[in-house]
Amino acid sequence: MKAHNKNTVIILVGVLFVASIRNCEAQDSAKTSQGSKVDISGFVDAYYSENFAQPTSRINKLRNFDIAENQFNLSLVEVVFQKKAEPVGFRLDIDYGTTNDIVQPGVSSTASLLQQAYLTIVVPVGSGLTVDVGKFVTHMGYEVIESKDNANYSRSLLFAWAIPYYHTGARIGYTFSPAFAATLHIVNGWNSVIDNNESKSFGLMLNFTPLSTTSVILNLMAGHENLTRIEYGARNVADLIVNHQLSDAFSLGLNADYGEAQTYGGLMLWKGAAVYGRCSITDKTALAVRGEIFNDPQGYALGLGPKSDLKEVTGTYEYKFADALLLRGELRYDFSNVPAFDKKATPTASGSGTETTQLTFLVGAVVTF
């Protein structure tokens, strides 16, 4: 094991030890010091994935988190420290695992441990103006980094390729009424701690709740933030999320994205849509289905070449064993109009990027505390 990996493990063990002590102290002092209480929670997430094509690369192509094939993988360990803003608070998320490596590639070993780290101030204006300053996950997307908070274990194509993961900067939120809230973001850019140019990106989240069973969220992000420091063109994306609860057991969801980037090669576009369905069978079991399409006309987002279309269908079975253990079995089928996936190598061919389909099975387990 490399030295920085050893140090990371030591840090995490220390954090867990301190967390357990702090939790005990918080419980002891809760009756006399509720206002200063720091809540501590977290989880350990691991999975095993099998690709039916048995690619020699041992990689599930075009995925972002469940990429390891035919092997067990520690996806994410997360410990969260949070103090409610009354009127000042904070949140600190400490992360370790291959998921965090994908979310924060190239970030220094110290900074990469922090998925989120921000201060919160509630300004007494009207219903309360909430101001967060620091590093926080993006407001965009139907899904989130933590698998336990999604209906499926694997993440969508839109989550992987259409939107950012996190931002560093400030956000200001205000609830105008029970049916409408808005949040303004001013950030360094996409997936960056240190700004790589002189421009800032601006984000907006508009949250509508026209019915008690229906919510509509419109997310926007705009700025001169391209994938490289050389190109200084506009990079904008719009993200639509719709949720509808048909009954206590059955829910439907929609996610749609449209993005554009101005580059030396001209205007590049990417767009897609995903639909979701989830049915709670019992208090312990549920079924979830997702289907989506991702269109990459110039090959900007996926790197597969012009006129690339990528689609996937995912089915997930969920079982809760006690309150702390969540088990999921998932079957996923990806298919493309151009060669995009791997297969087993032969004496004359590597099998890399030769297939238009990819079928995988995965078993995931998440233990919460």
C-alpha positions as CSV (number, residue, x, y, z in Angstrom):
1,M,0.0,0.0,0.0
2,K,1.3,3.5,-0.9
3,A,2.2,5.8,2.0
4,H,-0.5,8.3,1.3
5,N,-3.1,5.5,1.3
6,K,-1.8,4.3,4.7
7,N,-2.1,7.8,6.0
8,T,-5.6,8.1,4.7
9,V,-6.6,4.9,6.5
10,I,-5.1,6.1,9.7
11,I,-6.9,9.4,9.5
12,L,-10.2,7.6,8.8
13,V,-9.7,5.3,11.8
14,G,-8.9,8.3,13.9
15,V,-12.0,10.1,12.7
16,L,-14.2,7.2,13.5
17,F,-12.7,6.9,17.0
18,V,-13.2,10.6,17.6
19,A,-16.7,10.4,16.2
20,S,-17.7,7.6,18.6
21,I,-16.4,9.6,21.5
22,R,-18.1,12.8,20.4
23,N,-21.4,11.0,19.8
24,C,-21.3,9.7,23.4
25,E,-20.5,13.2,24.7
26,A,-23.3,14.7,22.6
27,Q,-25.8,12.2,24.1
28,D,-24.6,13.0,27.6
29,S,-24.9,16.7,27.1
30,A,-28.0,16.8,25.0
31,K,-30.3,17.7,27.8
32,T,-28.3,20.7,28.9
33,S,-26.7,21.8,25.6
34,Q,-29.0,21.1,22.7
35,G,-28.0,24.3,20.9
36,S,-24.3,23.3,20.7
37,K,-24.9,19.7,19.7
38,V,-23.0,18.3,16.7
39,D,-24.7,15.4,14.9
40,I,-22.5,12.6,13.6
41,S,-23.5,10.1,11.0
42,G,-22.0,8.1,8.2
43,F,-21.9,4.9,6.2
44,V,-19.7,2.2,4.5
45,D,-20.6,1.3,0.9
46,A,-19.1,-1.7,-0.9
47,Y,-20.1,-3.7,-4.0
48,Y,-19.3,-6.6,-6.3
49,S,-19.9,-6.2,-10.1
50,E,-19.8,-8.8,-12.8
51,N,-19.6,-7.9,-16.5
52,F,-21.0,-10.7,-18.7
53,A,-18.6,-9.8,-21.5
54,Q,-15.7,-10.5,-19.1
55,P,-13.5,-7.6,-20.4
56,T,-9.8,-8.1,-20.0
57,S,-9.7,-4.4,-18.9
58,R,-11.9,-5.4,-15.8
59,I,-13.7,-2.1,-16.3
60,N,-17.3,-1.3,-16.8
61,K,-17.0,1.4,-19.4
62,L,-18.8,4.8,-19.3
63,R,-19.8,4.3,-15.6
64,N,-18.5,6.7,-13.0
65,F,-18.6,4.8,-9.6
66,D,-19.4,1.1,-10.2
67,I,-16.4,0.8,-12.7
68,A,-14.6,-2.2,-11.0
69,E,-15.5,-5.5,-12.8
70,N,-15.3,-9.0,-11.4
71,Q,-14.0,-7.8,-8.1
72,F,-15.0,-6.5,-4.7
73,N,-14.7,-2.8,-4.2
74,L,-14.8,-0.4,-1.3
75,S,-16.8,2.3,-3.0
76,L,-17.2,5.0,-0.3
77,V,-16.7,5.5,3.5
78,E,-18.3,8.7,4.7
79,V,-18.5,10.4,8.1
80,V,-20.6,13.5,8.5
81,F,-20.3,16.2,11.2
82,Q,-23.1,18.7,11.2
83,K,-24.3,21.5,13.5
84,K,-27.7,23.0,12.8
85,A,-27.5,26.8,12.1
86,E,-29.0,28.5,15.1
87,P,-28.1,31.0,13.6
88,V,-24.6,29.7,12.8
89,G,-23.7,26.1,11.9
90,F,-21.5,24.0,9.7
91,R,-21.2,20.7,7.8
92,L,-18.2,18.6,7.3
93,D,-18.2,15.4,5.1
94,I,-15.1,13.2,5.3
95,D,-14.9,10.7,2.4
96,Y,-12.6,7.8,1.4
97,G,-12.9,5.2,-1.4
98,T,-12.8,4.8,-5.1
99,T,-16.0,6.9,-5.5
100,N,-14.2,9.9,-3.9
101,D,-11.2,9.3,-6.2
102,I,-13.5,9.7,-9.2
103,V,-15.3,12.7,-7.8
104,Q,-12.0,14.5,-7.0
105,P,-9.2,13.4,-9.3
106,G,-6.0,15.2,-9.0
107,V,-7.0,17.0,-5.8
108,S,-4.3,17.0,-3.1
109,S,-4.5,14.1,-0.6
110,T,-5.6,16.4,2.2
111,A,-8.3,18.3,0.3
112,S,-9.7,15.2,-1.3
113,L,-10.8,13.8,2.1
114,L,-13.4,16.6,2.3
115,Q,-16.4,16.1,0.0
116,Q,-18.1,19.0,1.7
117,A,-16.9,21.6,4.2
118,Y,-19.0,24.7,4.6
119,L,-20.2,27.3,7.2
120,T,-23.9,28.2,7.4
121,I,-25.4,31.4,8.6
122,V,-29.2,32.1,8.8
123,V,-29.8,35.8,8.4
124,P,-33.0,36.9,10.1
125,V,-34.7,38.3,7.0
126,G,-38.3,37.3,6.4
127,S,-38.5,33.5,6.7
128,G,-34.7,33.3,7.0
129,L,-32.0,33.8,4.5
130,T,-29.6,30.8,4.5
131,V,-26.0,31.5,3.4
132,D,-23.5,28.7,2.9
133,V,-19.8,29.4,2.3
134,G,-17.2,26.7,1.4
135,K,-17.2,23.5,-0.6
136,F,-20.5,21.7,-1.3
137,V,-21.9,19.2,-3.7
138,T,-23.7,20.5,-6.8
139,H,-27.4,21.4,-6.8
140,M,-27.8,19.7,-10.2
141,G,-29.1,16.2,-11.0
142,Y,-31.8,13.8,-9.9
143,E,-29.3,11.5,-8.2
144,V,-26.5,12.1,-5.6
145,I,-23.0,10.8,-4.8
146,E,-24.3,8.6,-2.0
147,S,-25.8,5.4,-3.4
148,K,-28.1,4.8,-0.4
149,D,-30.0,8.0,-1.2
150,N,-30.8,7.0,-4.8
151,A,-33.4,4.5,-6.0
152,N,-30.7,2.6,-8.0
153,Y,-27.2,1.6,-6.9
154,S,-25.4,2.6,-10.1
155,R,-25.6,6.3,-11.3
156,S,-27.3,7.5,-14.4
157,L,-25.5,8.6,-17.6
158,L,-26.8,12.1,-16.9
159,F,-25.2,12.1,-13.4
160,A,-21.9,10.8,-14.9
161,W,-21.6,13.0,-18.0
162,A,-24.0,15.9,-18.0
163,I,-23.4,17.8,-14.8
164,P,-20.7,18.7,-12.2
165,Y,-20.1,16.9,-8.9
166,Y,-19.3,19.8,-6.6
167,H,-18.4,23.5,-6.3
168,T,-16.5,25.8,-4.1
169,G,-18.0,29.2,-3.3
170,A,-21.1,30.6,-1.8
171,R,-24.9,29.9,-2.1
172,I,-27.8,32.0,-0.8
173,G,-31.2,30.3,-0.3
174,Y,-34.6,31.7,0.6
175,T,-38.0,30.1,1.0
176,F,-40.7,32.5,-0.4
177,S,-43.6,30.2,0.4
178,P,-44.4,26.5,1.0
179,A,-44.7,26.2,-2.7
180,F,-41.6,28.1,-3.9
181,A,-37.9,28.4,-2.9
182,A,-34.8,29.6,-4.7
183,T,-31.0,29.4,-4.2
184,L,-28.4,31.5,-5.9
185,H,-24.8,30.1,-6.4
186,I,-21.6,32.0,-6.9
187,V,-18.7,29.5,-7.3
188,N,-15.2,29.0,-8.7
189,G,-16.4,26.6,-11.4
190,W,-17.0,22.9,-12.0
191,N,-15.4,20.3,-9.7
192,S,-12.7,22.7,-8.5
193,V,-11.3,23.9,-5.2
194,I,-9.0,26.5,-6.7
195,D,-10.3,28.6,-9.6
196,N,-8.4,27.9,-12.8
197,N,-9.3,31.3,-14.5
198,E,-10.5,34.8,-13.6
199,S,-14.2,34.0,-14.2
200,K,-16.8,32.8,-11.7
201,S,-19.8,30.5,-12.5
202,F,-23.3,31.3,-11.4
203,G,-26.0,28.8,-10.5
204,L,-29.7,29.0,-9.8
205,M,-32.1,26.5,-8.3
206,L,-35.8,27.1,-8.4
207,N,-37.9,24.7,-6.4
208,F,-41.7,24.5,-7.1
209,T,-44.2,22.4,-5.2
210,P,-47.5,22.9,-7.0
211,L,-49.1,19.9,-5.3
212,S,-48.2,18.0,-2.1
213,T,-47.5,15.0,-4.3
214,T,-45.5,16.8,-7.0
215,S,-42.3,18.8,-7.1
216,V,-40.5,20.5,-10.0
217,I,-36.9,21.8,-9.8
218,L,-35.1,23.8,-12.4
219,N,-31.3,24.1,-12.0
220,L,-29.1,26.3,-14.1
221,M,-25.3,26.8,-14.2
222,A,-23.5,29.3,-16.4
223,G,-20.0,30.6,-16.7
224,H,-16.8,30.6,-18.7
225,E,-15.6,27.2,-17.4
226,N,-14.4,24.7,-19.9
227,L,-12.7,21.3,-19.4
228,T,-9.2,22.8,-20.0
229,R,-7.5,25.9,-18.9
230,I,-6.7,26.8,-22.4
231,E,-10.2,27.3,-23.6
232,Y,-12.0,30.2,-22.1
233,G,-15.5,29.8,-23.6
234,A,-18.9,29.7,-22.0
235,R,-20.0,26.4,-20.5
236,N,-23.7,26.3,-19.5
237,V,-26.1,23.6,-18.5
238,A,-29.8,23.4,-17.6
239,D,-31.2,20.6,-15.5
240,L,-34.9,19.7,-14.9
241,I,-36.2,17.4,-12.2
242,V,-39.8,16.3,-11.7
243,N,-41.0,14.0,-8.9
244,H,-44.5,12.7,-8.5
245,Q,-45.8,10.4,-5.8
246,L,-48.6,8.4,-7.2
247,S,-49.3,6.6,-3.9
248,D,-47.5,5.8,-0.7
249,A,-45.8,2.9,-2.4
250,F,-45.2,4.1,-6.0
251,S,-43.3,7.2,-7.3
252,L,-42.2,8.5,-10.7
253,G,-39.4,10.7,-11.6
254,L,-38.0,12.6,-14.6
255,N,-34.6,14.2,-15.2
256,A,-33.6,16.1,-18.3
257,D,-30.3,18.0,-19.1
258,Y,-29.1,20.3,-21.9
259,G,-25.6,21.6,-21.9
260,E,-23.4,23.6,-24.3
261,A,-19.8,24.7,-24.3
262,Q,-18.1,27.2,-26.6
263,T,-14.7,25.8,-27.7
264,Y,-12.1,26.5,-30.4
265,G,-13.8,23.8,-32.4
266,G,-17.2,25.6,-32.2
267,L,-20.3,25.2,-30.1
268,M,-20.4,21.7,-28.4
269,L,-23.7,20.3,-27.1
270,W,-24.8,17.4,-24.9
271,K,-28.3,16.5,-23.8
272,G,-30.3,13.6,-22.4
273,A,-33.3,12.4,-20.3
274,A,-34.0,9.8,-17.7
275,V,-37.2,8.4,-16.3
276,Y,-37.5,6.6,-12.9
277,G,-40.0,4.4,-11.2
278,R,-39.9,3.0,-7.7
279,C,-42.3,0.7,-5.9
280,S,-42.2,-0.2,-2.2
281,I,-43.3,-3.8,-2.0
282,T,-43.0,-4.0,1.8
283,D,-41.4,-2.0,4.5
284,K,-38.1,-3.9,3.8
285,T,-38.2,-4.4,0.0
286,A,-38.6,-2.3,-3.1
287,L,-38.1,-2.4,-6.9
288,A,-36.7,0.5,-8.9
289,V,-36.4,0.9,-12.7
290,R,-34.5,3.6,-14.7
291,G,-34.3,4.1,-18.4
292,E,-32.4,6.9,-20.2
293,I,-30.7,8.2,-23.3
294,F,-27.7,10.5,-23.6
295,N,-27.0,12.3,-26.9
296,D,-23.5,13.6,-27.7
297,P,-23.7,15.2,-31.2
298,Q,-20.0,16.3,-31.5
299,G,-18.5,13.7,-29.1
300,Y,-17.6,16.4,-26.6
301,A,-18.9,14.8,-23.4
302,L,-18.3,11.0,-23.9
303,G,-15.3,11.1,-26.3
304,L,-16.8,8.5,-28.6
305,G,-16.9,10.6,-31.7
306,P,-19.6,12.6,-33.5
307,K,-23.3,11.6,-33.4
308,S,-22.9,9.3,-30.4
309,D,-26.0,8.1,-28.6
310,L,-25.8,6.1,-25.4
311,K,-28.7,4.4,-23.7
312,E,-29.2,2.3,-20.6
313,V,-31.9,0.4,-18.7
314,T,-31.5,-0.6,-15.0
315,G,-33.5,-2.7,-12.7
316,T,-32.8,-2.7,-8.9
317,Y,-34.1,-4.9,-6.1
318,E,-33.7,-3.5,-2.6
319,Y,-33.8,-5.3,0.8
320,K,-33.3,-3.6,4.1
321,F,-31.8,-6.0,6.7
322,A,-32.5,-4.3,10.0
323,D,-32.3,-0.5,10.0
324,A,-28.5,-0.3,9.4
325,L,-27.9,-2.6,6.4
326,L,-29.2,-1.9,2.9
327,L,-28.7,-4.6,0.3
328,R,-29.2,-4.1,-3.5
329,G,-29.1,-6.4,-6.5
330,E,-28.9,-4.7,-9.9
331,L,-29.0,-5.7,-13.5
332,R,-28.0,-3.0,-16.0
333,Y,-27.9,-3.0,-19.8
334,D,-26.0,-0.2,-21.7
335,F,-26.1,0.1,-25.4
336,S,-24.6,2.6,-27.9
337,N,-24.9,3.3,-31.6
338,V,-21.0,3.3,-31.8
339,P,-18.4,0.9,-30.3
340,A,-17.9,2.0,-26.7
341,F,-17.5,-1.1,-24.4
342,D,-14.9,-3.8,-23.8
343,K,-14.8,-7.6,-24.1
344,K,-12.4,-10.3,-23.4
345,A,-9.1,-10.0,-25.3
346,T,-8.0,-12.6,-27.9
347,P,-4.5,-13.4,-29.2
348,T,-5.1,-10.9,-32.1
349,A,-7.3,-8.2,-30.6
350,S,-7.4,-6.3,-27.3
351,G,-11.2,-6.2,-27.1
352,S,-11.1,-2.6,-25.9
353,G,-13.8,-0.3,-27.2
354,T,-15.1,-2.8,-29.7
355,E,-18.6,-3.6,-28.4
356,T,-21.9,-1.6,-28.7
357,T,-23.5,-3.3,-25.7
358,Q,-22.7,-4.0,-22.0
359,L,-24.6,-6.2,-19.6
360,T,-23.6,-6.1,-15.9
361,F,-24.9,-7.5,-12.6
362,L,-24.0,-5.9,-9.3
363,V,-24.6,-6.6,-5.6
364,G,-24.2,-3.6,-3.3
365,A,-24.2,-3.3,0.5
366,V,-24.4,-0.1,2.6
367,V,-24.1,0.0,6.4
368,T,-25.2,3.2,8.0
369,F,-24.4,4.6,11.5
